[in-house]
Amino acid sequence: MVYEKRNRLFKRLVVHIIIFLNIVTACAFLNNGYTFSPEYVRGYVCCIINDLVPEEELEFYIDSEKLHINLLKRELDPMTKDKLLQRLKKTNFFKEINITTVTAQSSSASPKDAIYLNSPSQAACEVLPAGTIYDSPIADPKWPRFSAGYQKHLKKAYGKGIFGLSFGENIPLVRYRTDGWAYELGLQAGVFGLIDVDASPTRLINSDYFVGGGIVSCL
C-alpha cells in the first residue's frame, strides 16, 4: 500500500516536471530575443537563401531588426523574390526585409559584418565528391536507392502479400566546377525485386536491374 502511494506521488511529480519544462520551452520559443542568438539568425537566413537561390551571388547584413539583402549580379524574377520574402517573413525575426540589386562599387559600403554567399571561385575538379548535384526523386520507384516495403492486395492477381525491395546507389565519380556552372559524371546501379511472401514456398514475382552512367550540369 505504501509502495503504491509512493509510486503515484512519483508519477505525479514526473508529470508536473514535464508540464513545467514544456511551459518554459514554449515561453522561450515565443521570446525571440531570449531564444535566438545573432549567429543563429544569420545561419537561418543562410539556409533559406541557399535553399531558394543557391546560384545567386549576394551579400546580406542585419541592422537592428532589418534584413538587407544585396544582389551583386542580377535581379531575381518576381516569383522567386516573392518566395524568398515569404520564407524570411515566416521566421518573425525581422520587422523589415529589403532585397536590392547593387553594383560592386556600392557593395563596398556594406558593413564589415556583411555575409557574402556564392562568391566567384576558380575552376576546380573533384574526384569522388561528397553528395550529388541533384537530389534523388521522391516518387520514382526505379531510382537506385536502398528501400523495402510491403504491399497488401485485396485481389490475388500476382499475390496478396507482396514484399518489395531495392538495392542501388547514385555514385558521383568526377565533378568539375566553374564560375556559375557545375558538371558531374556519375554511375548508377540498381536491383529491384517483388516477392510473394504469402506463397509457400516464397515466390519471386519480378526482378529488374540496370547499370548506367550519366552526365549532369547545373547553373
VORO-242613 format. One line per 3 residues: number of its first residue (from 1); their letters; for each residue x, y, z of C-alpha. Coordinates in Angstrom, 2 decimals, always signed. Example, Ala and Ser with C-alpha at 12.3 -4.5 7.8 and 13.67 -1.06 7.14 Angstrom:
VORO-242613
1	AS	+12.30/-4.50/+7.80 | +13.67/-1.06/+7.14
END
This chain:
VORO-242613
1	MVY	+0.00/+0.00/+0.00 | +2.75/+2.43/+0.95 | +4.66/+1.45/-2.18
4	EKR	+1.62/+2.22/-4.36 | +1.22/+5.67/-2.77 | +4.87/+6.47/-3.35
7	NRL	+4.56/+5.27/-6.94 | +1.55/+7.54/-7.54 | +3.33/+10.51/-5.96
10	FKR	+6.39/+9.88/-8.08 | +4.28/+9.72/-11.26 | +2.56/+12.98/-10.35
13	LVV	+5.92/+14.61/-9.71 | +7.22/+13.48/-13.10 | +4.07/+14.77/-14.85
16	HII	+4.38/+18.17/-13.15 | +8.06/+18.41/-14.08 | +7.26/+17.61/-17.73
19	IFL	+4.48/+20.21/-17.80 | +6.78/+22.81/-16.24 | +9.52/+22.11/-18.80
22	NIV	+7.02/+22.35/-21.67 | +5.81/+25.72/-20.40 | +9.38/+27.02/-20.08
25	TAC	+10.23/+25.77/-23.59 | +7.12/+27.36/-25.09 | +7.88/+30.69/-23.42
28	AFL	+11.45/+30.54/-24.69 | +10.32/+29.99/-28.28 | +7.79/+32.80/-28.04
31	NNG	+10.51/+35.17/-26.86 | +12.79/+35.51/-29.90 | +15.23/+37.75/-28.08
34	YTF	+15.83/+35.09/-25.47 | +15.87/+32.05/-27.75 | +17.82/+33.07/-30.84
37	SPE	+21.32/+34.50/-30.89 | +22.54/+36.72/-33.77 | +24.70/+33.84/-35.06
40	YVR	+21.64/+31.57/-35.12 | +19.60/+34.15/-37.05 | +22.38/+34.68/-39.62
43	GYV	+22.75/+30.93/-40.05 | +18.99/+30.55/-40.52 | +18.99/+33.25/-43.20
46	CCI	+21.90/+31.50/-44.96 | +19.95/+28.22/-45.02 | +16.87/+29.87/-46.56
49	IND	+18.91/+31.68/-49.21 | +20.90/+28.56/-50.12 | +17.66/+26.60/-50.40
52	LVP	+15.80/+29.03/-52.68 | +18.56/+30.81/-54.64 | +21.72/+28.69/-54.29
55	EEE	+23.19/+30.01/-57.55 | +22.93/+33.73/-56.76 | +25.90/+35.82/-55.68
58	LEF	+24.82/+38.15/-52.90 | +25.55/+39.65/-49.52 | +23.32/+40.32/-46.54
61	YID	+23.55/+42.02/-43.19 | +21.23/+42.67/-40.26 | +20.72/+46.18/-38.89
64	SEK	+18.69/+46.03/-35.65 | +15.57/+44.17/-36.82 | +16.03/+44.98/-40.51
67	LHI	+17.44/+42.49/-43.00 | +19.24/+43.88/-46.05 | +19.99/+41.55/-48.99
70	NLL	+22.12/+42.95/-51.82 | +22.18/+41.04/-55.10 | +25.60/+41.52/-56.71
73	KRE	+24.94/+40.24/-60.25 | +21.31/+40.29/-61.32 | +17.77/+40.81/-60.14
76	LDP	+15.58/+37.93/-59.03 | +12.50/+37.08/-61.04 | +9.32/+38.25/-59.27
79	MTK	+8.15/+34.74/-58.31 | +11.48/+33.75/-56.74 | +11.76/+37.08/-54.96
82	DKL	+8.26/+36.68/-53.50 | +9.05/+33.14/-52.29 | +12.23/+34.37/-50.62
85	LQR	+10.41/+37.22/-48.90 | +7.62/+34.92/-47.67 | +10.09/+32.38/-46.24
88	LKK	+12.04/+35.10/-44.45 | +8.90/+36.77/-43.08 | +7.67/+33.48/-41.60
91	TNF	+10.69/+33.43/-39.28 | +9.37/+36.55/-37.45 | +12.97/+37.63/-36.94
94	FKE	+12.69/+40.92/-38.84 | +10.34/+43.88/-38.98 | +11.61/+44.89/-42.40
97	INI	+13.27/+42.99/-45.27 | +14.92/+44.78/-48.20 | +16.13/+43.00/-51.36
100	TTV	+18.00/+45.25/-53.79 | +20.40/+44.88/-56.71 | +23.69/+46.74/-56.26
103	TAQ	+26.96/+47.13/-58.12 | +30.37/+46.05/-56.90 | +31.26/+49.68/-56.07
106	SSS	+28.21/+50.26/-53.89 | +28.61/+46.91/-52.14 | +31.94/+48.07/-50.77
109	ASP	+29.98/+50.42/-48.47 | +28.31/+47.48/-46.70 | +29.09/+46.88/-43.02
112	KDA	+32.12/+44.80/-42.12 | +29.92/+42.03/-40.71 | +28.10/+41.55/-44.02
115	IYL	+27.99/+37.92/-45.11 | +28.86/+37.04/-48.70 | +27.33/+33.96/-50.32
118	NSP	+28.32/+32.17/-53.52 | +31.23/+34.45/-54.30 | +33.07/+33.72/-57.57
121	SQA	+35.56/+30.90/-57.32 | +38.21/+29.40/-59.55 | +37.55/+26.28/-61.56
124	ACE	+38.02/+23.10/-59.54 | +37.84/+19.39/-60.24 | +36.82/+16.89/-57.56
127	VLP	+37.22/+13.13/-57.71 | +34.59/+11.09/-55.81 | +32.94/+14.23/-54.37
130	AGT	+30.51/+14.13/-51.47 | +26.82/+14.14/-52.36 | +25.27/+14.74/-55.78
133	IYD	+24.25/+17.86/-57.68 | +20.58/+16.86/-57.80 | +18.66/+15.12/-55.04
136	SPI	+17.03/+11.77/-55.75 | +13.40/+11.97/-56.96 | +10.98/+11.03/-54.21
139	ADP	+8.26/+9.41/-56.32 | +10.40/+7.46/-58.81 | +10.09/+3.75/-57.86
142	KWP	+13.00/+2.74/-60.11 | +15.52/+5.29/-58.89 | +18.50/+3.43/-57.38
145	RFS	+18.22/+3.53/-53.60 | +18.01/+1.22/-50.61 | +14.39/+0.63/-49.65
148	AGY	+11.92/-2.04/-48.55 | +8.14/-2.13/-48.46 | +5.14/-4.38/-48.01
151	QKH	+2.00/-4.34/-50.20 | -1.29/-5.92/-49.18 | -3.58/-6.65/-52.16
154	LKK	-7.29/-7.43/-51.89 | -7.36/-9.39/-55.14 | -4.81/-12.09/-55.77
157	AYG	-3.63/-11.06/-59.23 | +0.06/-11.67/-58.51 | -0.20/-12.26/-54.77
160	KGI	-1.90/-10.80/-51.73 | +1.17/-10.16/-49.62 | +3.99/-8.71/-51.73
163	FGL	+7.35/-7.65/-50.36 | +9.24/-5.13/-52.50 | +12.86/-4.17/-52.02
166	SFG	+15.54/-2.33/-53.92 | +19.30/-2.02/-53.66 | +21.14/+0.70/-55.51
169	ENI	+23.05/+3.92/-55.40 | +23.86/+7.02/-57.45 | +27.65/+7.48/-57.21
172	PLV	+29.32/+10.72/-58.39 | +32.73/+9.99/-59.88 | +34.03/+13.38/-61.05
175	RYR	+32.69/+16.90/-60.52 | +34.02/+19.97/-62.32 | +33.04/+23.44/-61.10
178	TDG	+33.49/+26.80/-62.81 | +32.09/+30.24/-62.05 | +28.34/+29.60/-62.05
181	WAY	+28.40/+26.12/-63.63 | +28.92/+22.60/-62.34 | +29.29/+19.34/-64.29
184	ELG	+29.17/+15.86/-62.83 | +29.96/+12.43/-64.23 | +28.39/+9.61/-62.25
187	LQA	+27.45/+5.95/-62.13 | +24.04/+4.47/-61.35 | +23.26/+0.87/-60.47
190	GVF	+20.14/-0.72/-59.01 | +18.39/-4.03/-58.39 | +14.61/-4.18/-57.80
193	GLI	+12.51/-7.16/-56.80 | +8.96/-8.16/-55.87 | +8.41/-11.29/-53.75
196	DVD	+5.15/-13.03/-52.83 | +5.75/-13.79/-49.17 | +2.31/-15.37/-48.64
199	ASP	+3.06/-18.17/-51.09 | +4.61/-21.41/-49.86 | +7.39/-21.58/-50.81
202	TRL	+8.10/-17.84/-51.23 | +7.79/-16.88/-54.90 | +9.76/-14.28/-56.89
205	INS	+7.26/-12.26/-58.94 | +9.55/-9.86/-60.77 | +13.14/-8.62/-60.76
208	DYF	+14.78/-5.76/-62.63 | +18.27/-4.38/-62.64 | +20.29/-1.80/-64.52
211	VGG	+23.74/-0.21/-64.63 | +24.49/+3.03/-66.40 | +26.45/+6.26/-66.43
214	GIV	+25.26/+9.84/-66.69 | +26.41/+13.42/-67.08 | +24.51/+16.28/-65.42
217	SCL	+25.10/+20.01/-65.24 | +23.57/+22.89/-63.34 | +23.81/+26.65/-63.44
END
